[in-house]
């Protein structure tokens, strides 16, 4: 876990990265393969799940995160109108 934390901290992400060292959430969500990543909206809704890793998956996840941030920003602007 130490290496994971060091890597995450070095990336300066604009979003939270949470870990599940005891695999409690992993089991509750029925996951069976590591790594297992979920993208969660502000309201707590699971938007995407990613199981395992293949080269290029990081680009897909980055695109999904950008889309989520854009939708979030659009929603915030609409609520101001």
PyMOL commands that set and color helices and strands:
alter all, ss='L'
color gray80, all
select helices_A, chain A and resi 2-11+24-28+57-80
alter helices_A, ss='H'
color red, helices_A
select strands_A, chain A and resi 36-40+46-51
alter strands_A, ss='S'
color yellow, strands_A
deselect
rebuild
show_as cartoon
